Amino acid sequence: CFGGTGDWSWRCIIWTSIGWSVSVGLGLLCCIYVATLHENDLWFSNIKEVEREISFRTECGLYYSYYKQMLQASSIKEGLLELIHDNMTESRRTINLLQRMNIYQEVFLSVLYRLLPIQPYLEPVYFYIYTVFSLQAVYVIGLYLTAWLLSGSWLAGTLTGVWYILNRVDTTRVEFTISLRENWSLPFFALQVAAITCYLRPQLGALQQKVMVWLMYVTTFCFCLMWQFNQFILLVQALVIYSLDCADLLTTTQVTTLYLVQVSGLLTVWLLQFCNSMILGSLVLSFIVAALFIRHYHSGLKTGGLLVRLGKVLFHSAAVLLLTVIINFLTKKVLQLRSDEHIFKFIKSKFALGSTRDFDAGLYLCEEAFGLLPLDTLERLAGTLLLYPYMLTVLLLCGTLAVAALQNLRYVVSARLRRVEAFRPDVAYNLLHTVLYGILAFSTMRMKYIWTGHMCAVAAYGVCGTEVWTLVLRVLRCNTKLRLFRYAVPLLIFCWLYYKFWPKLMEELSELREFYDPDTVELMTWISTKTPKQAVFAGSMQLLAGIKLCTGRVLTNHPHYEDKVLRERTRQVYQVYARRSPEDVYDILRAVGADYVVLENSICYERRHRRGCRLRDLLDLANGHVMDGPGDNDPDLVPAAHQRFCEAIKTDAAAYTALFTRAFQNKTFYVYRLKKKRKKSTKTSSEPHPPQ
């Protein structure tokens, strides 16, 4: 009776109810697990409020600050107006945060916290983090349902949930990056995939199909609303749909419906984000328009013999690709859209197609999260027995899918209608889904969290489903009953996982640590008590996000990088870590309205990254200067005329004290106040004045 089978016997109802109960139980178990790890790692319940806020590192602190800001507003309306006309996030600029950032979840939670009678019992920060941890339960349930729908057994869903929890290091990072947009959005993406899987089941009735279409739309909308990278994730999904269409594995109605669901979700978000041009200029919208247009005017795609149809598919794909590029180029020209160009610079540089000296591209290329997937990831996945059934399932099904696609291309429509369906469309979708997102994960490690969760569902389907076992037993010429393998092998895996990992889980949950960052606490306390409330701070993006959350001071720049003006401003502010004259740095900071600049020893003397990837190296390359330390330099790079600013200012030389006053220092941070009046001095720098 689950998935539209039409069986409503008491046995089926009871069995399905047990399956649903297990899914909820596993979801809650995952939620409690990550919440406990978070508490044990930070002793979150026992630390001060400022320490709790500092624990929201980098961009997490920026997003959480808007939740805090909404709660501190005199009313919901006033809070919304402050977000729509914000002049605290970027100095000397008034921006619409609801348009620029994906923070509707913070708005919704703050409104909910205000309206619900829970204030006496639950602190705002706990309401926030418990909501995010609860979404992990939704994520597990979504993966569970996908595996159940594919295999026909909730035992596969159970195995999916267990694998997801045991592979926590590679399936989620929610316990230490709570506010990241992916932790909000991926649970809805998992539900969307489950809804698509159900929608593509052949035995679904008309009413059930309509329900699934609405579920797909709602989950797609929620996913897109909560993550700025939605367009790139949906582009990969659109490529999956397009591939299935070319292989004639989906009907025209199914393909059009899936495309329109994506478009509807994106356009709804576009409206809610005050007509955010980045959505209209997204590649996925251009691709879908191109695919539907070419499909409409190339109606003869699915006629002819094998070679003719293969030729048509190649021509069709080339036409769609060309039209996509044209539509996207024209859209961006008309909208004057340059907000996402840094992403394409990163992609070009990653594959050696663009400049490797570009500062924005370098910031991404030098971060481990945007590098290739480390091979030790596969070792960990193999250690939980996840990798082996996954690889076997994917390889066998890819072979079967290729045969089915060739058969579909070989036979004319009238003859093929009399044939038994060779490959289930729901299985075909999930197979291509895991393959394409797997390629994305291998190319960019941060994207592995989209792949590894679905990987659990595919592997569990392979272990508990009929298709893979049928192929394996046929190859082995084994006459053993199929049901025996479908139930015995999962149970053996459960027993082995329990034996191997239960003691490790208990040991992990017993490890107790405590948040300790006295230097940052001292800095935030000093800023809160010793500086004006309207003071403007310059510094690294990551630190400034924490300053906004903990102190509410105005920032010059921040980690939400999807704006060209902000990216240029960040590059200019970061000149404090380059070899520039004090006059140049002073002019730059004054141009963005800074009153104070915070210098970090961890950046100025950075050793974490290799030479060429340290922030100071990226700045030197962008400025045309040779890099620090032993090693080769490009022949066109020249020695800088000045010392590195972050080092030289600590000498208290006259050229620096005339412009900057040291206001605070500890072992980690140095804070300098910009003097209001500067003395006239003759510049010795031969460098041009930086563009403002």
HUPE-V426942 format. One record per helix or strand. SS is the DSSP state (@ for helix, = for strand). FROM is the first residue (numbers start at 1). LEN is the number of residues. If there is no record, write none. Layout:
BEGIN
[[SS:FROM:LEN] [SS:FROM:LEN]]
END
This chain:
BEGIN
[[@:10:33] [@:44:3] [@:49:6] [@:58:15] [@:76:9] [=:86:1] [=:95:1] [@:97:4] [@:104:12] [@:124:28] [@:154:13] [@:168:4] [@:181:19] [@:206:20] [@:230:17] [@:252:21] [@:277:4] [@:283:15] [@:299:4] [@:306:30] [@:341:10] [@:359:7] [@:368:3] [@:375:9] [@:386:25] [@:413:4] [@:425:19] [@:445:20] [@:467:10] [@:482:29] [@:518:13] [=:536:3] [@:541:11] [=:554:2] [@:564:14] [@:582:10] [=:596:5] [@:601:4] [@:615:9] [=:625:1] [=:638:1] [@:645:7] [@:654:4] [=:660:6] [=:669:6]]
END
